[in-house]
Amino acid sequence: MDELAQHLARRAKALGLSSADVQDTDPEQLCAFAEAVLEELAARGYLAGQEEIGCWAAPRSSGN
């Protein structure tokens, strides 16, 4: 099993998700899992995702 599959399996288990009872699963749990999947795919470059935060540091003043 590759790294992504292992990570997603751990997330699903942590949320108490199972493919056997998807119809009876809390929609918030499914949404949280879907969000985790999309974030992981975006982090790997497979989907568009949020922009990186970047560096907000200001340059040092030259007077010091």
Residue pairs with C-beta under 8 A, 6 or more apart in sequence:
1 9
4 40
4 44
7 40
8 36
8 37
8 40
11 33
11 36
12 18
12 33
15 29
15 32
15 33
16 29
17 25
17 29
17 30
17 33
18 25
22 30
38 47
38 49
39 49
41 47
41 49
42 48
42 49
42 50
43 49
